[in-house]
Amino acid sequence: MASKCKCPPPGAPEWVMTYGDMMSLLLTFFILLLSLSEIKKEDEWKAVVEEVKKSFGMKGGGGRLPTDNDPALTLVKILETVQNQQRKEQNTSNADDPGMSGRDQRVTTVRPGEYIPVGGRITFEPGSADLNDVTRRKIRAFIEQEEFDIRGTNYIVELRGHAATAETALIGDSGKDLWDLSYDRAKSVMEYLVSDEIGLKQEQVRLIGAADREPLKKQAYTASQRQINRRVEVFVSENVINDYSVTRAKTSW
């Protein structure tokens, strides 16, 4: 005689529904946490917190269940506390030296304003920072022009020296590099400008050495082609030296 088949009842067990609801709630909870972690702005964070409070019955909408626990100890309050702590945290450094402090911890532009190029480019012989007679006449010519004449003024003059990459081989074992060469060229022009022949004030002049980092002609294969890179450029600022003068205190020893 065949035994009866004990088949399970049709449909899913009752506990599956409870388990599915719990998994859905957990997934929603973690999605909520992830969304809250991406909120960076203060006003957006406050708006989300208010809506969550309403959903939990703390501010109308949905009612409030009687409980012995203080609503201030709910998850919303914990999230607010964590967010406030994150705002108070400051970036720290591993360096032992103290950092800069103050309301504006940024680099300050000491001499804002526009710098206007004047005259032509002052070029040099390969590997040299010396001014020859031709170069001196060129400088004197554009300085004496009425639109470029800055003698007797207090305008800031900036001299930017440059070098060509190929000049590295010409420096040799002198202990200098292209930075020194470009700066020496700017200094040579400054010494001529502040000489009695031109008459600029030394406190007007600022020097910059750019080495070979700003070539005007990158694809240069001969010395004549690279001449444009071996240069000093003259710029005049709209600022004057009186704007940055500092009264020096006399010190007795």
Secondary structure, 3 states (H helix, E strand, C coil): CCCCCCCCCCCCCHHHHHHHHHHHHHHHHHHHHHHHHCCCCHHHHHHHHHHHHHHCCCCCCCCCCCCCCCHHHCHHHHHHHHHHHHHHCCCCCCCCCCCCCCCCCCCCCCCCCCEEEEEEEEECCCCCCCCCHHHHHHHHHHHHCCCCCCCCCCEEEEEEECCCHHHHHHHCCCCCCHHHHHHHHHHHHHHHHCCCCCCCCHHHEEEEECCCCCCCCCCCCCCCHHHHHCEEEEEEEEEEHHHHCCCCCCCCC
